[in-house]
Amino acid sequence: MAAKSASPSTELTVGDRTVRLSNPDRVYFPARGETKLDLAHYYLSVADGIVRALRERPCMLHRFPTGISGEKVHQKRLPRGAPDWVETVRLYFPRWGRHADELCVTEPAAVIWAVQMSTVEFHPWNSRRADTERPDEWRIDLDPMPDCDFDRVRRVAGVVHEVLDELGMTGYPKTSGGKGLHVYVRIRPEWEFADVRRAALAFAREVERRAPDDVTTTWWRKDRDPAKLFVDYNQNARDHTIASAYSVRGNPEGTVSTPVHWHEIADLHPRDFTIATVPARFAELGDLHAGIDDIAFPLDPLLEWAERDERSGADTPPEADDLEK
C-alpha cells in the first residue's frame, strides 16, 4: 500500500512564533477565490485590532474545515493539538454541568493558529479572564428583521448615538458583517450578566420610545414586525456571543465586522467591508476602536431606567436561555 502523502503546508512567522498552515491553497471564499492563506494574511494585516477585540476574553470559534461552503463547527473547547503557548480560560456551564477550556487570545499567533484549525469567525464573551462573570463590555446589537432595510438601520443608529451622548457614554460602532450594526461600550466590571442585560433592555426601550416606527423590543420573533429593527439586548446574556471587531464572517464574500466612524454610517453598506478591502482601510485609518479601553462607564443610569420601567409595569422578559430569537 502506498504511503499517504502529506498535505501541502506553509509556515508563517508571527512575532517570535512560527505557525504551520496546512492546505494553504484551499479556497475558503468562493466569490473571489480567497484561500486559507489569504485568510491568515488578512488577520495578520489587522493583528492589532483583532487582538484588542479578543484580548483575555473566552472565545468561541466558528470553524469551516473545508471552507465556508462546507460544514460549520461551533467550537467552545480549544481544539486538540494546540501548542503550549496558546492560552485558555476555563468556564463552567451549569446547564450541562460541564467545564470547557476556551481559547483566550493574548497575541496574534494565537489568532493564526486558530486559522490553521479552520477558524473563520471569532465570537468572544463580553467579559475577560480576570472575572468571567462580570462583563466589561455592553453590546448594542442593531438586528434588522427580514424586511428591514439598511436605511432604517442607519436611522436607528442615529438614535442610539443620541441617547449615548445624553448619557455621557462613548459608543464604538462597527458593522456586523451581515445586515446590521453593533455598538460597544466599555463598562466597569462591577455587575453580573443579568444586570447588564437588564440595563441593555432599558436602553433598548428608550430607543424604541424615540423611534417607535423603526424599532421593536418584542421578546418573541414570531410577534415582531418583520419590517422593524430589533435592538437585541440578549447579546449581553451569559454565553451569548457575536462576531468580534475585525472578525471575518462565514459567507462567500468574506465580509468583515468592521469598526466605523459614526459619520460614515450615513453612506456605508456592510457589504463594502471584506477581507479584500479592510486591510487597506486598516493601514490608512488604524484601529478605530483603539481608544475603547480608555474609559469604562457605570451602568447606574441605565439600571435606574430599568427600575423606572419596572415600576411602570413593563413586562419582564423570559430568561435569556429560554428566549426565542
C-alpha positions in Angstrom: 0.0 0.0 0.0 1.4 3.4 -1.0 2.1 5.8 1.9 -0.4 8.6 2.3 1.2 11.9 1.1 1.4 14.7 3.5 -0.9 17.6 2.9 0.7 20.8 1.5 1.6 23.3 4.1 3.5 26.6 4.6 4.9 28.3 7.7 4.1 31.8 8.8 6.3 33.8 11.2 4.1 35.7 13.7 6.2 37.7 16.1 8.6 35.2 17.6 6.3 32.2 16.8 6.2 30.0 13.8 2.8 28.7 12.8 2.3 25.9 10.3 -0.6 26.4 8.0 -1.8 23.2 6.2 -3.7 23.3 2.9 -2.9 27.0 2.4 -4.4 27.0 -1.1 -7.8 25.6 -0.1 -10.4 28.1 -1.3 -12.5 29.4 1.6 -14.4 32.2 0.0 -15.7 31.3 -3.5 -17.0 34.8 -4.5 -13.4 35.9 -5.3 -11.5 32.7 -4.6 -9.6 33.7 -1.4 -7.8 30.9 0.2 -7.0 29.8 3.8 -3.6 31.5 3.3 -5.4 34.7 2.2 -7.5 34.5 5.4 -4.3 34.2 7.6 -2.8 37.2 5.8 -6.0 39.2 6.4 -5.8 38.5 10.1 -2.1 39.4 10.1 -2.9 42.7 8.4 -5.3 43.7 11.2 -3.4 42.0 14.0 -3.5 44.9 16.5 -7.3 45.3 16.0 -8.3 41.6 16.3 -6.1 41.0 19.3 -7.5 44.1 21.0 -11.0 42.9 20.3 -10.3 39.4 21.7 -7.7 40.0 24.4 -8.2 38.0 27.5 -11.8 37.0 26.5 -13.2 33.5 26.3 -13.7 32.9 22.7 -16.0 30.5 20.8 -14.7 29.6 17.3 -16.7 29.1 14.2 -14.7 26.7 12.1 -15.2 25.7 8.5 -12.8 22.7 7.9 -13.4 22.6 4.1 -14.1 26.3 3.6 -17.4 28.2 4.1 -19.2 26.1 1.5 -18.9 23.1 3.8 -19.8 22.2 7.3 -19.7 24.8 10.1 -18.5 23.8 13.5 -19.3 25.8 16.6 -16.3 25.1 18.9 -16.3 26.1 22.6 -13.5 23.9 23.7 -10.0 24.6 22.4 -9.3 22.2 19.5 -6.9 19.4 20.2 -3.3 19.8 19.2 -2.8 23.3 20.4 0.9 24.3 21.2 1.6 25.1 24.8 1.8 28.8 24.2 -1.9 29.0 23.2 -3.7 30.3 26.3 -7.2 29.3 27.6 -9.7 30.2 30.2 -11.9 27.7 32.0 -15.7 28.3 32.0 -18.4 26.4 33.8 -21.8 25.8 32.1 -24.4 25.0 34.8 -27.0 23.9 32.2 -24.8 21.0 31.2 -22.9 20.6 34.4 -19.6 20.7 32.5 -16.5 22.8 32.1 -14.8 24.0 28.9 -11.4 25.5 28.3 -11.9 28.1 25.7 -9.3 30.0 23.6 -8.1 33.1 25.3 -6.2 35.3 22.8 -3.2 37.3 24.1 -1.1 37.5 20.9 -1.5 37.5 17.1 0.0 34.0 16.8 -3.0 32.5 18.6 -5.3 34.0 16.0 -3.3 32.5 13.2 -3.1 29.1 15.0 -7.0 29.3 15.1 -7.0 29.9 11.4 -4.8 26.8 11.0 -7.6 25.0 12.8 -10.0 26.3 10.1 -11.5 29.1 12.2 -13.1 31.9 10.2 -15.2 33.7 12.8 -14.2 34.7 16.4 -17.0 35.1 18.9 -15.7 36.4 22.2 -17.6 36.8 25.5 -18.2 40.3 26.8 -16.2 39.5 30.0 -12.5 38.8 30.5 -10.4 36.1 32.1 -9.8 38.0 35.3 -13.6 37.7 36.2 -15.6 35.9 33.6 -18.9 36.5 35.5 -18.7 40.3 35.3 -18.8 41.8 31.8 -16.7 44.9 30.9 -18.4 45.3 27.6 -22.0 46.3 26.9 -23.1 45.3 23.4 -25.9 47.1 21.5 -26.9 44.8 18.6 -29.0 46.5 15.9 -30.5 43.4 14.3 -32.8 44.1 11.3 -35.7 41.8 10.8 -36.2 40.2 7.3 -38.0 43.2 5.7 -36.0 45.9 7.4 -33.8 47.8 5.0 -30.5 49.4 5.9 -31.9 53.0 5.8 -33.8 52.0 8.9 -30.7 50.6 10.5 -29.0 54.0 9.8 -31.8 55.9 11.4 -31.8 53.8 14.5 -28.0 54.1 14.8 -28.5 57.9 14.9 -31.0 57.5 17.8 -28.5 55.2 19.6 -25.8 57.8 19.2 -28.1 60.5 20.5 -29.1 58.5 23.7 -25.4 57.6 24.4 -24.4 61.2 24.1 -27.1 62.2 26.6 -25.8 59.5 29.0 -22.3 60.8 28.6 -21.1 57.5 27.3 -18.9 56.7 24.3 -20.1 54.1 21.9 -17.8 52.4 19.3 -19.8 51.3 16.3 -19.0 48.5 13.8 -20.7 46.7 11.0 -21.9 43.2 11.9 -20.6 41.7 8.7 -24.2 40.9 8.0 -27.1 43.3 7.6 -26.9 45.1 10.9 -24.6 47.2 13.1 -23.1 46.7 16.6 -22.2 49.4 19.1 -19.8 48.5 22.0 -19.5 50.5 25.3 -16.8 49.8 27.9 -18.4 49.4 31.3 -16.9 48.9 34.8 -16.8 45.1 35.6 -19.0 45.6 38.6 -22.2 43.9 37.5 -23.2 40.4 36.6 -24.7 39.3 33.3 -28.3 39.6 34.5 -27.8 43.2 35.5 -26.0 44.1 32.2 -28.8 42.5 30.2 -31.4 44.4 32.3 -29.6 47.7 31.6 -29.3 46.9 27.9 -33.1 46.2 27.8 -33.8 49.6 29.5 -31.6 51.3 26.8 -33.4 49.4 24.0 -36.8 50.5 25.4 -35.6 54.1 25.4 -34.5 53.8 21.7 -37.9 52.3 20.9 -39.7 55.1 22.6 -37.8 57.6 20.4 -38.2 55.6 17.2 -41.4 53.6 17.6 -41.9 53.3 13.8 -38.5 51.8 13.3 -37.7 49.7 16.5 -39.1 46.7 18.3 -38.1 45.2 21.6 -40.7 42.4 21.4 -39.5 39.3 23.0 -40.7 36.6 20.6 -39.5 36.6 17.0 -42.9 35.4 15.7 -44.5 38.5 17.2 -42.1 41.1 15.8 -43.0 43.3 12.9 -40.8 41.9 10.1 -40.0 45.5 8.8 -38.6 46.8 12.1 -35.2 46.6 13.7 -34.8 44.6 16.9 -32.4 46.1 19.4 -31.1 42.8 20.7 -30.3 43.2 24.4 -30.0 39.5 24.8 -26.5 39.6 23.4 -25.4 40.7 26.9 -26.6 37.4 28.5 -24.1 34.9 29.7 -22.6 32.8 27.0 -24.2 34.8 24.2 -21.6 35.9 21.7 -21.4 37.9 18.5 -18.6 38.3 16.0 -15.8 40.5 17.2 -14.4 43.6 15.6 -12.3 42.5 12.6 -13.8 39.0 12.6 -14.4 37.7 9.1 -17.9 36.2 8.6 -18.6 32.8 7.0 -20.1 33.8 3.7 -18.8 33.6 0.1 -17.7 37.3 0.0 -15.7 37.1 3.3 -17.4 40.2 4.8 -15.8 41.6 7.9 -17.3 43.1 11.1 -15.6 46.4 10.7 -15.2 49.4 13.1 -16.5 52.6 11.5 -16.8 56.3 12.4 -20.3 57.4 13.4 -20.3 59.9 10.5 -19.6 57.0 8.0 -22.9 55.2 8.8 -24.9 57.6 6.6 -23.2 56.3 3.4 -21.8 52.9 4.1 -23.1 49.4 3.5 -21.9 46.4 5.4 -21.1 44.5 2.2 -18.5 47.1 1.4 -16.1 45.7 4.0 -14.4 42.4 3.1 -11.1 40.6 3.5 -10.2 42.2 0.2 -10.9 45.8 1.3 -10.4 46.1 5.0 -6.5 45.6 5.1 -6.0 48.9 3.1 -8.6 50.7 5.3 -6.8 49.5 8.4 -3.4 50.5 7.1 -4.8 54.0 6.4 -7.0 54.6 9.5 -5.6 52.2 12.1 -8.0 50.6 14.6 -11.0 52.9 15.1 -11.6 51.0 18.4 -8.1 51.8 19.7 -9.4 54.0 22.5 -12.2 51.7 23.6 -10.4 50.7 26.8 -9.6 54.3 27.9 -12.8 54.9 29.9 -15.2 52.5 31.5 -18.6 53.8 32.3 -21.0 53.0 35.1 -24.3 51.3 34.5 -26.2 53.1 37.3 -28.2 55.4 35.0 -29.4 52.5 32.9 -30.3 50.5 35.9 -32.3 53.4 37.2 -34.2 53.5 33.9 -34.8 49.7 34.3 -36.3 50.3 37.8 -38.5 53.1 36.4 -39.8 50.9 33.6 -40.5 48.0 36.0 -42.4 50.4 38.4 -44.5 51.5 35.4 -45.5 47.9 34.7 -43.1 47.0 31.9 -43.2 43.3 31.0 -40.4 41.1 32.4 -38.8 39.1 29.6 -38.1 35.4 29.8 -34.7 34.2 31.0 -32.1 34.6 28.2 -31.7 30.8 27.7 -35.4 30.5 27.0 -35.8 33.5 24.7 -36.5 32.6 21.1 -34.6 34.6 18.5 
